[in-house]
Amino acid sequence: MPPKRKKAGPPKEEIANESEEDSLAKRVHKDPNLWKDFIDAHFAADRLSTLTLPKTSRTTSKYKLPSLGDIVHFKGCDELETPIGKTIRPEDAGWSDRLTLNYRRLLEQSSDIDENANSEIFSLLSQYVDFTGNPSASSNYRLCYVGHLLNHVIKTRNLILQNKKKLEEIDEINLDDATLQSTRDQGFVRPCVLVLLPFRKDAFEVVNIMESLVFGGGEKPNVANRKRFKDEFGDTGYRVSGARLVEETFRDTMEGNVDDCFRMGVAISKKELKLYSPFSKSDIILCSPLGLRMILNGDQGDESQFISSIQIVVADKCDVLLQQNWEHVITIFKWLNKKPKQIEADIRRVRTLYLDGTAAHYCQTLLFGDYQHEQFTSLSLKHSLSHCGLVLHYPTVEGVLDKVNIPICQELHRINVKNAEESSDARFQYFKDKLLGKLEMHTMIFIPSRNVESFVQCHEYAPDNKISRARDLFYHGKKKLLLVTERFHFFKRFHLRGAKNILFYQLPNDPSFYANMINMCSSDGMRVKAILPFSQFDRLRLSNVFGKQMAAGILKSEKQIQAIVSE
């Protein structure tokens, strides 16, 4: 059983007229300071260059944590201060008393929380390792990362203010090189944290957590532009009809304020949380990938200076971001921490790591999603370059076959592919040569994204009248094939009638969709045939659907066609 938590006491009485740095971080624990260890670490260029090598050439360690399960740590430039698996508490990470107190109060108020998972995630994040994983909702991982980034911002702002005061007290004549070097504490721009979220309602929750952590429950929050924020980001009242037979996960995702185009700056100063602050005066940028991509001017990166000095980047709900447009995420990471064309900051205060182009090694990348996916892993392996190393999370995956409610014969076709770059072309060629001509009437084809085949289509861009027409033609047998995109199913969740067989052009990104689509088929007591072409590069998707053990057997088999029959 998890240990009983102590009830949080009342908030400490505040000191009147305190300075900005005191109000932000009162009575900070001096030792240890994981923030300072991360941002002030110095390594020779050849040590940092090893972080850009393929991950297969780096030292790795495997761990099995009690709650998170299997993780792999790709070692950075040095050993971690605290070994992975050991607990780090907020005070161990140098958090202020106030922030620690408010954090623990929120944990007390959280229902059905997995304390062990929460502690494991907190301990990893506090060490500034890059992290890509699939923690459960019960871990309250969002509270972990919001507290972590707030602590980072508070310490960053305090140092800048302290050094500013220090420089003001020294005459220009007496300013020596040692003092100048010790006061290099900034980036090219002020924003040091970037949080990517799919919907406005997610940003609303993140800001509410920030508010609770900064102010706690014992004082009136001082939040600038709070009413405007509530009007624009609060609940719109939209609800999925109760008459629709859809999963609760769909309701949770698609209800409320699901506008996916937004961006907002957040600044922390004195006792105020400033929302809608100009990016040039913000500490944190909260945005959707689409919202930020728009000011980057597509691939040109025109406004990329605002993300040129990011020290923590979070991509939350990557599974939803994947369904929106993953290309936006890739473009943002492409421009992250690039030296701006024009530098307006006081160059004497800019950290050397930004001037010498090593900023990527002082940026913590955090990716959270509901399931494993090759796109998440690929992004992480390419852009997670923190000198503290990278942790990849490999949770236990049981598959989704237990959710299939009808008799089915799953016919798996192996596609022989030499490398990942050829897999798309090889899959399409195999589909045309081996599968398309053999498809029977009433076959539904499920594809990851829209294609330009001459079938009746249900895709995310089709107007409602065309969708209704396509569904009707397919149901009455006037069209042989129905093409369905994954994004259509993600956003619409219509029940598509008339399918007696299904071909998965590629296994879904979201493994639950595999069972969803099969269960739509009309079996009439007969086995539905599900056809699945696959290659060795579909390992994660196979594991998500069939479970790790069965997926390993499928990949190991040398048979060209395998059949898995269930009653």
Secondary structure, DSSP 4 states (H G I P E B T S, - for coil): -PPPPPPP-PPPPPPTT--HHHHHSTT---S--HHHHHHT----HHHHHGGGS-GGGS-EEEEEETTTEEEEEE--SS--SS-TTS---TTTTT--HHHHHHHHHHHHH-SS--HHHHHHHHHHHHTT-EEEE---GGG-HHHHHHHHHHHHHHHHHHHHHHHHHHHHTS-GGG--HHHHHHT--B-SSS--EEEE-SSHHHHHHHHHHHHHHHHTTSS---EETHHHHHHHHS-------TTS---HHHHHHHSS------EEEEEEETTEEEET--GGG-SEEEE-HHHHHHHTTTTT-TTGGGGSS-SEEEE--HHHHHHHHHHHHHHHHHHTTPPPSS--S-GGGB-HHHHTT-GGGG-EEEEE-SS--HHHHHHHHHH---TT-EEEEE-----SGGG--S-EEEEEEE---SSGGGHHHHHHHHIIIIIGGGPPSSEEEEESS----SSEEE-TTS-HHHHHHHHHHHHTTSSSEEEEEHHHHHHH-------SEEEESS--SSTHHHHHHHHHS--TTSPEEEEEEE-GGGHHHHHHHH-HHHHHHHHH---SEEEEEE-
